[in-house]
Amino acid sequence: MRTCGATPGGPDISGIDLSTQTLIQGVILRDGESDGVPNGAPVGNAYVRLLDSTGEFTAEVPTNADGQFRFFAAPGAWTLVILASGVRIERKVIAAKGNPVDLVVEI
């Protein structure tokens, strides 16, 4: 069941000049075998929240079947909150225009 209306994985970047954009993206992977799911497998249907530098909620996107997520954001400091199967992980990032943030988060 989805709790937000966002497209799984985030917005499509086809045809977008990324040198003019501030992009935060990544993939959520399994760390260790869990419920028969092997290490390194993508985690689909996890939720990734984007919080601004004051901790205010800005956006949320579910990961797609490949565990991928993506946000367009303003340059600056951001916190990503990953929510999946009883797991809550935070990652702080600094985003800059033309230099995509690419994360790999293992849960």
C-alpha positions as CSV (number, residue, x, y, z in Angstrom):
1,M,0.0,0.0,0.0
2,R,1.3,3.4,-0.9
3,T,0.9,6.3,1.5
4,C,2.1,9.1,-0.8
5,G,1.2,10.0,-4.4
6,A,4.8,10.2,-5.6
7,T,6.1,8.1,-8.5
8,P,8.2,5.2,-7.2
9,G,11.8,6.0,-7.7
10,G,11.2,9.7,-8.1
11,P,10.9,12.0,-11.1
12,D,12.2,10.9,-14.6
13,I,15.4,12.7,-15.6
14,S,15.3,11.8,-19.3
15,G,16.1,14.8,-21.4
16,I,17.0,17.0,-18.5
17,D,20.3,19.0,-18.5
18,L,21.7,17.8,-15.1
19,S,24.4,20.5,-15.1
20,T,21.7,23.0,-14.3
21,Q,19.9,20.9,-11.6
22,T,20.5,19.9,-8.0
23,L,19.8,16.2,-7.8
24,I,19.9,13.8,-4.8
25,Q,19.5,10.2,-5.7
26,G,20.5,6.7,-4.7
27,V,19.6,3.1,-4.1
28,I,18.5,1.1,-1.0
29,L,20.0,-2.4,-0.8
30,R,19.7,-5.3,1.7
31,D,22.7,-5.7,4.0
32,G,22.8,-9.4,4.9
33,E,20.2,-12.1,4.3
34,S,16.7,-11.3,5.6
35,D,13.6,-13.4,5.1
36,G,15.4,-15.3,2.3
37,V,16.3,-12.0,0.5
38,P,20.0,-12.1,-0.4
39,N,22.6,-9.5,0.6
40,G,22.8,-6.7,-2.0
41,A,19.2,-7.1,-3.2
42,P,17.4,-3.9,-3.9
43,V,14.7,-2.8,-1.4
44,G,11.6,-1.7,-3.3
45,N,8.7,0.0,-1.5
46,A,10.9,1.7,1.1
47,Y,10.2,5.3,1.7
48,V,12.8,8.1,1.5
49,R,12.0,11.4,3.1
50,L,13.8,14.7,2.3
51,L,14.2,17.1,5.2
52,D,15.6,20.6,4.9
53,S,18.4,22.0,7.0
54,T,16.0,22.9,9.8
55,G,14.6,19.3,9.9
56,E,11.3,20.3,8.1
57,F,9.7,17.7,5.8
58,T,10.0,18.7,2.2
59,A,9.2,15.6,0.1
60,E,8.8,11.8,0.2
61,V,9.2,9.2,-2.5
62,P,8.9,5.4,-2.4
63,T,11.8,3.4,-3.9
64,N,11.1,1.6,-7.1
65,A,11.5,-2.2,-7.6
66,D,15.3,-1.6,-8.1
67,G,15.5,0.2,-4.8
68,Q,16.1,3.6,-6.5
69,F,15.0,7.0,-5.4
70,R,15.5,10.6,-6.7
71,F,14.7,14.2,-5.6
72,F,15.3,17.5,-7.2
73,A,16.3,20.0,-4.5
74,A,17.8,23.4,-3.8
75,P,21.5,23.5,-3.2
76,G,22.5,23.1,0.4
77,A,22.3,20.8,3.4
78,W,19.6,18.0,3.4
79,T,18.8,15.0,5.5
80,L,17.4,11.8,4.0
81,V,15.3,9.6,6.2
82,I,15.0,6.0,5.0
83,L,12.0,4.0,6.3
84,A,11.8,0.3,5.4
85,S,10.7,-2.8,7.3
86,G,11.0,-1.4,10.8
87,V,14.3,0.4,9.9
88,R,14.9,4.1,10.2
89,I,18.2,5.5,8.9
90,E,19.3,9.1,8.4
91,R,21.9,10.3,6.0
92,K,23.0,13.9,5.8
93,V,24.1,15.3,2.4
94,I,25.3,18.5,0.8
95,A,23.7,19.1,-2.6
96,A,25.2,21.3,-5.3
97,K,23.9,22.4,-8.7
98,G,25.4,20.3,-11.5
99,N,27.0,17.7,-9.1
100,P,24.4,15.0,-8.3
101,V,24.5,13.3,-4.9
102,D,24.6,9.5,-5.4
103,L,24.0,7.4,-2.3
104,V,24.1,3.7,-1.7
105,V,22.3,2.9,1.6
106,E,22.4,-0.6,3.0
107,I,19.7,-1.7,5.5
